[in-house]
Amino acid sequence: MREVPVPFGSRRMRLGLPVLWFLAGHVFTVRTPMGRRMQPAIRRGGAAPLVRVRRADLAAAGVRLTAARTVAADDGRPVLDDGTVLDVANVVWCTGFRQDFGLVRPDVTGEDGYPRGAGGIVDDLPGLYYVGLLFQTAFASMLVGGAGRDARRVAAHIAARERRRSR
């Protein structure tokens, strides 16, 4: 997994983050040729570096990462599928993240596995909307700070739809 090459919280990160945020929200969007080229690659799981604490920094702090799954508890301690019982004070439960639209019926996905339509509005199923998808309208769409713009767009669409219906 690719990582941002500067330590999180460093001066370089603090200075560079506003630039990255501007690019993610205004340049890498479906409105620009560069953003339209990026969207499919990002959605296939490529090219997006993780903005987070680097693995080396976690290891230096004594954090132990494991791919083993927790399958039980023994006196309040996690038991992993390899039989290891962890003697820990805290557990950070990371479930992973995967786009899955299998529960939505009828099927709303296009050839790329993402909902049809644009910007979270599924045109052929009025009343069905999405927010927070990977690269929904911009690279920032999948981030907490970037989902708001897409949410406002979806909310405006819903409000306009309700105004048309009430006439």
Residue, then its C-alpha position, 0 to 999 in steps of 0.5 A: m500500500r502506498e503511503v504519503p512520503v512525509p510523516f503525518g503531523s510534520r511541518r511539511m505535511r501541514l504545509g502540503l495538506p492544503v495543496l493536496w486538499f485543493l487538488a483533491g476537491h477542485v482539480f481531481t474531479v469529474r469536471t476536469p480531463m485529469g480527474r475523469r482519467m483518474q476516476p476509473a483507476i481510483r475505483r479499481g483500487g489503484a494509485a491513491p496513497l493513504v493519508r495516515v500514520r506511516r507503518a514505520d511510525l506505528a512500528a516505532a510506537g510499538v503498535r502491532l499489526t496483524a492480519a489474523r481475524t478475531v474469532a473469540a474472546d477469552d476473559g475479555r482478551p481477543v483470541l485470533d484465528d491462529g490461536t493467539v490470545l492477545d494481552v492488550a488494554n485496547v483494540v482498534w477494530c479495523t474492518g476494512f473497506r469495500q464497495d458492495f451494493g449487493l443489498v440494493r435491489p434492483d441492481v443499480t451498478g454499471e459496468d464498473g461495479y458502481p451505481r449508475g448515474a452521476g454524482g450519487i443520483v441514480d436517474d433510472l431509480p428516482g429516490l435512490y441516492y449515494v454519498g461518500l463513494l470513491f471518487q463520486t465527483a472528486f477525489a475528495s468525495m470519499l473523505v469526510g471533509g469532501a463528502g459534504r459537497d456531494a451531500r449538498r448536491v444530492a440534497a438540492h436534487i431531492a429538494a428540487r424533486e419535491r418542489r416539482r412533485s408538490r406543484 
